[in-house]
């Protein structure tokens, strides 16, 4: 029963977290759109939060390269990482940044919907150690991850068998004691 409560708490926590991130990303996108249109400069205040939301959505930063040419030759190439230049008017990355907002919003919508799929819940339980390792962003290879998952299942089976056997032994012992009490 306690495992079920823990599972429900994690399920509910993941759901609420993704709903919160979805709404916050949508709000910040509207603020950034105003910035891109030149209406206000409020989005700059939320730069770090925007980058965090992109990273939580597993969006990898792209680097746009601006080439300065003279004739048919490139005389200068300037790299512009999108995260650090989203407010650089010279780099003109507003369209790419808005695309990142759409990616993040789509990711959070997908994660909210995933919470209600039974197959997702089953996969989460089956691959719990792998999911924890990925969440903590440890860099381990697939063989090690599979070994950890295998050990997890062996321990789970042993604990389950041990729990059932222990329960049966306790019930047998209580029945044995009750037989002495009822016989007297």
C-alpha positions as CSV (number, residue, x, y, z in Angstrom):
1,X,0.0,0.0,0.0
2,X,2.8,2.4,0.8
3,X,4.4,1.7,-2.6
4,X,1.1,2.7,-4.2
5,X,1.1,6.0,-2.3
6,X,4.7,6.7,-3.3
7,X,3.8,6.0,-6.9
8,X,0.8,8.3,-6.8
9,X,2.8,11.1,-5.2
10,X,5.5,10.8,-7.9
11,X,2.9,10.6,-10.6
12,X,1.1,13.7,-9.2
13,X,4.3,15.6,-8.7
14,X,5.4,14.9,-12.3
15,X,2.0,16.0,-13.6
16,X,2.0,19.2,-11.6
17,X,5.6,20.0,-12.4
18,X,5.0,19.7,-16.2
19,X,1.7,21.7,-16.0
20,X,3.5,24.4,-14.2
21,X,6.4,24.5,-16.7
22,X,3.9,24.4,-19.6
23,X,2.0,27.5,-18.3
24,X,5.2,29.3,-17.4
25,X,6.7,28.7,-20.8
26,X,3.5,29.9,-22.5
27,X,3.5,33.1,-20.4
28,X,7.2,33.8,-21.1
29,X,6.7,33.1,-24.8
30,X,4.0,35.9,-24.9
31,X,6.4,38.2,-23.1
32,X,9.2,37.4,-25.5
33,X,6.9,38.0,-28.5
34,X,6.3,41.5,-27.2
35,X,10.1,41.9,-26.9
36,X,10.6,40.6,-30.4
37,X,8.0,43.1,-31.7
38,X,9.8,46.0,-29.8
39,X,6.8,46.6,-27.5
40,X,8.7,46.2,-24.2
41,X,11.9,44.9,-22.7
42,X,10.4,42.8,-19.8
43,X,11.6,39.5,-21.3
44,X,15.2,40.3,-20.5
45,X,14.4,40.0,-16.8
46,X,13.5,36.3,-17.3
47,X,16.5,35.2,-19.3
48,X,17.8,32.6,-16.9
49,X,14.3,31.2,-16.3
50,X,13.8,30.9,-20.0
51,X,17.0,29.1,-20.5
52,X,16.2,26.7,-17.5
53,X,12.8,25.9,-19.1
54,X,14.5,25.1,-22.4
55,X,16.9,22.8,-20.6
56,X,14.2,21.1,-18.7
57,X,12.5,20.4,-22.0
58,X,15.8,18.8,-23.2
59,X,16.3,21.4,-25.9
60,X,19.8,21.4,-27.1
61,X,21.3,24.8,-27.9
62,X,22.1,25.5,-31.5
63,X,24.8,27.8,-32.8
64,X,23.9,30.1,-35.7
65,X,26.9,31.2,-37.7
66,X,26.8,34.6,-39.4
67,X,29.1,34.9,-42.3
68,X,30.4,38.3,-43.5
69,X,31.3,38.1,-47.1
70,X,33.1,40.3,-49.6
71,X,32.6,39.3,-53.1
72,X,32.4,35.5,-53.1
73,X,34.7,35.0,-50.1
74,X,33.8,34.7,-46.5
75,X,36.0,37.2,-44.5
76,X,34.5,36.7,-41.1
77,X,32.3,34.0,-39.3
78,X,30.6,34.9,-36.1
79,X,29.0,32.1,-34.0
80,X,25.9,33.0,-32.1
81,X,24.8,30.4,-29.5
82,X,21.0,31.0,-29.2
83,X,20.7,30.8,-25.4
84,X,23.3,33.5,-24.8
85,X,22.2,35.7,-27.7
86,X,18.4,35.5,-27.6
87,X,18.4,39.2,-26.5
88,X,21.2,40.3,-28.9
89,X,19.4,42.5,-31.4
90,X,22.4,42.4,-33.7
91,X,22.2,38.6,-33.9
92,X,18.5,38.7,-34.9
93,X,17.7,35.4,-33.3
94,X,14.1,36.1,-32.3
95,X,12.5,33.7,-34.8
96,X,14.8,30.9,-33.6
97,X,14.1,31.6,-30.0
98,X,10.3,31.6,-30.6
99,X,10.8,28.2,-32.3
100,X,12.5,27.0,-29.1
101,X,9.5,28.2,-27.1
102,X,7.3,26.1,-29.3
103,X,9.5,23.1,-28.9
104,X,9.4,23.5,-25.1
105,X,5.6,24.0,-25.0
106,X,5.2,20.9,-27.2
107,X,7.5,18.9,-24.9
108,X,5.6,19.8,-21.8
109,X,2.2,19.0,-23.5
110,X,3.6,15.6,-24.4
111,X,4.8,14.9,-20.9
112,X,1.4,15.9,-19.4
113,X,-0.3,13.5,-21.8
114,X,2.2,10.8,-21.0
115,X,1.2,10.9,-17.4
116,X,-2.2,9.4,-18.3
117,X,-0.9,6.5,-20.4
118,X,-0.8,3.2,-18.6
119,X,2.1,2.0,-20.8
120,X,4.1,5.1,-19.6
121,X,3.4,4.2,-15.9
122,X,4.5,0.6,-16.5
123,X,7.6,1.6,-18.3
124,X,8.5,4.0,-15.5
125,X,8.2,1.2,-12.9
126,X,10.1,-1.3,-15.1
127,X,12.9,1.1,-15.9
128,X,13.0,3.0,-12.6
129,X,16.8,2.9,-12.0
130,X,17.5,3.9,-15.6
131,X,15.0,6.8,-15.3
132,X,16.7,8.0,-12.1
133,X,20.1,7.8,-13.7
134,X,18.9,9.8,-16.7
135,X,17.2,12.3,-14.4
136,X,20.4,12.8,-12.4
137,X,22.3,13.1,-15.7
138,X,25.0,10.5,-14.8
139,X,27.0,9.6,-17.8
140,X,27.1,5.8,-17.9
141,X,27.0,3.3,-20.7
142,X,24.1,1.1,-21.8
143,X,25.6,-2.1,-20.4
144,X,26.0,-0.5,-16.9
145,X,22.5,0.9,-17.1
146,X,21.1,-2.6,-18.0
147,X,23.1,-4.2,-15.2
148,X,21.7,-1.8,-12.7
149,X,18.2,-2.4,-14.0
150,X,18.8,-6.2,-13.7
151,X,20.0,-5.9,-10.1
152,X,16.9,-3.8,-9.3
153,X,14.6,-6.5,-10.6
154,X,16.5,-9.3,-8.8
155,X,16.3,-7.4,-5.5
156,X,12.6,-6.6,-6.1
157,X,11.9,-10.3,-6.7
158,X,13.9,-11.4,-3.7
159,X,12.2,-8.8,-1.5
160,X,8.7,-9.8,-2.8
161,X,9.4,-13.5,-2.2
162,X,10.9,-12.8,1.2
163,X,7.9,-10.7,2.2
164,X,5.4,-13.3,1.2
165,X,7.4,-16.1,2.9
166,X,7.8,-14.0,6.1
167,X,4.1,-13.3,6.1
168,X,3.3,-17.0,5.7
169,X,5.7,-17.9,8.5
170,X,4.2,-15.3,10.8
171,X,0.7,-16.5,10.0
172,X,1.7,-20.1,10.6
173,X,3.3,-19.2,13.9
174,X,0.1,-17.3,15.0
175,X,-2.1,-20.2,13.9
176,X,0.2,-22.5,15.9
177,X,-0.1,-20.3,19.0
178,X,-3.9,-20.0,18.5
179,X,-4.2,-23.8,18.4
180,X,-2.6,-24.0,21.9
181,X,-4.9,-21.3,23.2
182,X,-8.1,-22.9,21.8
183,X,-7.1,-26.3,22.9
184,X,-6.9,-25.3,26.6
